[in-house]
């Protein structure tokens, strides 16, 4: 709902070592919020798969064949730290 593309990567967390971060490209004209994304996923994915945070980005990096490049996305968020809580 209101999402054009999304990818989930693991980012550093002080207690759990790593937790999910959703990188979301909003659909044109959408004003979807982080809370709405997480609420949509709640009950659709396991609790441990539920992202702790949502980052809105202009586009998901892609490989030369058009697949999502999680390697590039992880590099982009290498220093990202989720708060403990």
Secondary structure, DSSP 8 states (H G I E B T S, - for coil): --EEEEEEEEEEETTTEEEEEEEEEE-TT----HHHHHHHHBTTB-GGGS-SEEEE-S---B-TTS-B-HHHHHHHTTT-EE---
